[in-house]
């Protein structure tokens, strides 16, 4: 049986992977929390690779505090960029396929149609910059690398937009939500299923490189909030506002919808509509 190391066990994606992994008994999964495997600790990484000789390393560990990254730049760079390069070098040494999760924030948001994998990256905040450098280092240091860019991730686990909206709509009678940023939500459970489907299809005709994944449909954060309100039958009044009316420390790209044709063709991934996946997640919550 092939071994699989997964970093970021307690992340949204890490927790969803633990559930989906139960359907893949052909793999031996080793899930690590940050405390058990700090990806910035070279000695810990080397020890885990030497112990398991993994066929795959799924890197779910990331610095995801977008606004905080503007000021805590060193920590964001070490986790999202520098450490990814080191993981890739170990993957090369141990003949391991690296599956690394990246972000729609590598783009500047100036497109008018969904971004392809080959489109020019141009991050407009420091978080996006660190994710871009992480991609670059992963590809440079290990030719057996699959990068999956995703967007607007949510799940029944951890902190995310969906859970925040549920809490705020229960607490308040009115809420302002940004309506001029457009993209596609990603249910972490669907992303986890896609990753393991890719692993299952890897041999013998592996296709490495950059891929995009999210649920189907392009919406605004306001649209997303309205769907949550509708499905949960909340009475909270929602008001659309512009990004300019809701300033944040980190600039947000206004359009980050991703073209997913490449991953569908290469790995036969089936994409679900964003509202169908949202409904499933809300039923769990």
SVG drawing of the C-alpha trace seen along z (x, -y; Angstrom):
<svg xmlns="http://www.w3.org/2000/svg" viewBox="-37 -53 54 55">
<polyline fill="none" stroke="black" stroke-width="0.4" points="0.0,0.0 1.2,-3.5 1.8,-5.9 0.4,-9.4 1.5,-12.2 -1.0,-15.1 0.1,-18.3 -2.5,-20.6 -4.7,-17.9 -6.9,-20.4 -7.5,-22.7 -10.8,-22.7 -9.4,-20.6 -7.4,-18.4 -10.5,-17.5 -12.5,-16.8 -9.7,-14.6 -9.8,-12.5 -13.4,-11.6 -13.0,-11.1 -9.8,-9.0 -12.0,-6.3 -13.2,-5.4 -9.6,-4.8 -8.2,-1.8 -5.5,-1.3 -3.6,-4.2 -2.0,-4.4 -2.7,-8.0 -0.6,-9.8 -2.4,-13.0 -0.3,-15.5 -1.3,-18.6 0.9,-21.7 2.3,-20.5 3.2,-17.1 4.6,-18.3 5.6,-21.9 6.3,-22.3 8.8,-25.1 10.8,-22.6 13.3,-20.9 14.2,-18.2 10.6,-17.2 9.9,-17.0 13.0,-14.9 12.0,-12.5 8.5,-12.0 9.7,-11.4 12.3,-8.9 9.8,-7.1 7.0,-6.8 8.7,-7.1 5.4,-8.6 4.1,-8.2 2.2,-11.4 2.5,-14.5 -0.6,-16.6 0.2,-20.0 -2.9,-21.5 -0.8,-23.6 -1.0,-27.3 -0.9,-30.8 -4.5,-31.9 -5.0,-35.2 -5.1,-37.4 -5.2,-40.7 -2.8,-39.8 -0.3,-38.7 0.2,-42.4 2.0,-43.0 3.1,-39.6 4.9,-39.1 7.8,-36.8 5.5,-34.2 3.3,-34.1 6.3,-33.8 7.9,-31.0 4.8,-28.9 3.3,-29.7 6.6,-29.9 9.9,-28.9 8.5,-25.7 6.8,-24.6 10.1,-24.8 11.7,-22.6 8.9,-20.1 9.3,-19.9 13.0,-19.2 12.2,-16.3 9.6,-15.1 12.2,-15.1 14.6,-13.2 12.1,-10.5 10.4,-10.3 7.1,-11.6 4.3,-13.4 3.5,-16.7 -0.1,-17.9 0.0,-21.5 -3.0,-23.8 -2.8,-27.3 -5.2,-30.3 -7.1,-32.4 -5.4,-35.3 -2.3,-34.8 -4.4,-36.8 -5.1,-40.6 -8.8,-40.2 -8.8,-42.4 -10.1,-39.6 -13.6,-39.6 -13.8,-35.8 -12.6,-32.9 -8.8,-32.6 -7.0,-29.7 -3.9,-28.0 -1.7,-29.7 -2.9,-33.3 -0.4,-35.7 -0.2,-35.8 -0.1,-39.3 -1.1,-39.2 -2.2,-42.4 -1.8,-41.5 1.1,-39.9 -0.8,-36.6 -1.3,-36.2 2.4,-36.9 3.4,-34.2 1.1,-31.7 2.6,-32.6 6.1,-32.1 5.1,-28.8 3.8,-27.6 7.0,-28.7 9.2,-26.9 7.1,-23.7 7.4,-23.4 11.1,-24.4 12.1,-21.8 10.0,-18.8 8.9,-17.9 6.2,-15.5 4.1,-18.4 0.4,-19.0 -0.7,-22.5 -4.5,-23.0 -5.6,-26.6 -8.9,-27.0 -11.1,-29.8 -13.6,-30.8 -13.1,-27.6 -15.7,-26.7 -16.8,-23.6 -18.5,-22.4 -15.0,-22.7 -12.9,-25.7 -13.7,-29.3 -15.1,-30.4 -17.5,-32.8 -20.5,-30.4 -20.2,-29.9 -19.5,-33.6 -22.6,-34.6 -24.7,-32.1 -23.5,-33.5 -24.0,-37.2 -27.4,-36.6 -28.5,-35.0 -27.1,-38.0 -28.1,-40.9 -31.2,-42.2 -29.2,-43.9 -25.9,-43.1 -23.8,-44.7 -22.1,-42.3 -19.7,-43.1 -21.3,-42.8 -18.5,-43.8 -16.1,-40.9 -16.9,-37.9 -15.7,-34.3 -16.7,-30.8 -17.2,-29.1 -15.4,-25.8 -16.8,-23.2 -13.7,-21.6 -15.4,-18.2 -15.6,-18.4 -12.0,-19.5 -10.9,-16.6 -12.8,-14.2 -11.1,-15.7 -7.7,-15.3 -8.1,-11.7 -9.6,-11.0 -6.5,-12.5 -4.3,-10.3 -6.2,-7.2 -5.8,-8.1 -2.1,-9.1 -0.5,-5.9 0.6,-5.2 -0.1,-8.4 0.5,-11.2 -0.2,-14.7 1.6,-17.2 1.4,-21.0 -1.1,-23.6 -4.9,-23.0 -7.9,-25.0 -10.8,-23.7 -13.9,-25.2 -17.6,-24.5 -19.5,-25.6 -21.1,-29.1 -19.8,-32.7 -21.3,-34.8 -20.6,-37.7 -20.1,-37.5 -23.5,-39.2 -25.1,-36.4 -23.4,-33.8 -24.8,-35.4 -28.3,-35.7 -28.2,-31.9 -27.2,-31.1 -30.1,-33.3 -32.6,-31.6 -31.5,-28.1 -31.4,-28.8 -34.7,-30.8 -33.1,-33.7 -34.9,-37.1 -31.8,-39.3 -31.9,-42.1 -28.9,-42.0 -27.5,-45.1 -25.1,-45.1 -22.0,-47.3 -18.9,-48.1 -15.4,-47.1 -14.6,-50.8 -17.2,-51.0 -15.7,-48.0 -11.9,-48.7 -9.5,-45.9 -5.8,-45.9 -5.2,-43.6 -6.5,-44.6 -9.0,-42.0 -9.1,-41.1 -12.5,-41.9 -12.8,-38.9 -11.2,-35.5 -13.4,-32.9 -11.4,-30.0 -11.6,-28.0 -11.7,-24.3 -11.7,-22.6 -8.1,-21.3 -8.8,-19.3 -12.1,-18.0 -10.4,-16.7 -7.1,-15.4 -8.6,-13.7 -12.3,-13.3 -13.3,-15.4 -17.1,-16.0 -17.9,-19.5 -20.9,-20.3 -22.9,-23.5 -22.0,-25.8 -25.6,-26.0 -26.0,-22.2 -22.7,-21.9 -23.7,-24.8 -27.1,-23.1 -25.3,-19.9 -22.9,-21.7 -25.7,-23.7 -27.6,-20.4 -24.5,-19.1 -24.2,-22.4"/>
</svg>
